[in-house]
Amino acid sequence: MASKQVRYEALVNALHGDLYRYAYWLVHDKHVAEDLVQETFLRAWRALDSLKDEKAAKSWLITILRRENARRFERKQFEMSEYDEPAIVDHISSTTEQQLEDHWLRAKIAQLPEEYREPLVLQVLGGFSGEEIAAQLNLNKNTVMTRLFRARNQLRDAVEKDNEIKERNNG
């Protein structure tokens, strides 16, 4: 039991931040992300003996988190609304240029179709390889690489379009 506790605490300490960042990208709500991470670690504690390779712990926990997020929708009945899902908006008070650019980039990533956004976030925030992302999303590695390529192209196009608009307005 003491060995299990030590392994568990090591997982929590090492990966809590990464899991929270990924959960926040999935749900766009601080409190729900915290709940997801907590539920993920609870399920991880129960199934810790099934984790044989410590190197696969991050991928294993991300998979648990994704499944836990899916369970939220199985249990919850949503009220239908005439409005689209709200866009992610950060409250910006006195910000620097870098913060504005970061905000702009997050908004553009949030606008990507989920099939492109999810692999990109896993790669950028999670640091996963194409092969690891493919395993987590139950996709072929080539499919993941194609989606990553298309996601980056869409972001590049958005940057170019934004730059053209700025040039026209300033010129």
Secondary structure as GFF3:
##gff-version 3
##sequence-region A 1 171
A	DSSP	alpha_helix	2	27	.	.	.	ID=ss1
A	DSSP	alpha_helix	30	46	.	.	.	ID=ss2
A	DSSP	three_ten_helix	48	50	.	.	.	ID=ss3
A	DSSP	three_ten_helix	54	56	.	.	.	ID=ss4
A	DSSP	alpha_helix	57	75	.	.	.	ID=ss5
A	DSSP	alpha_helix	97	111	.	.	.	ID=ss6
A	DSSP	alpha_helix	114	124	.	.	.	ID=ss7
A	DSSP	alpha_helix	130	137	.	.	.	ID=ss8
A	DSSP	alpha_helix	141	170	.	.	.	ID=ss9
###
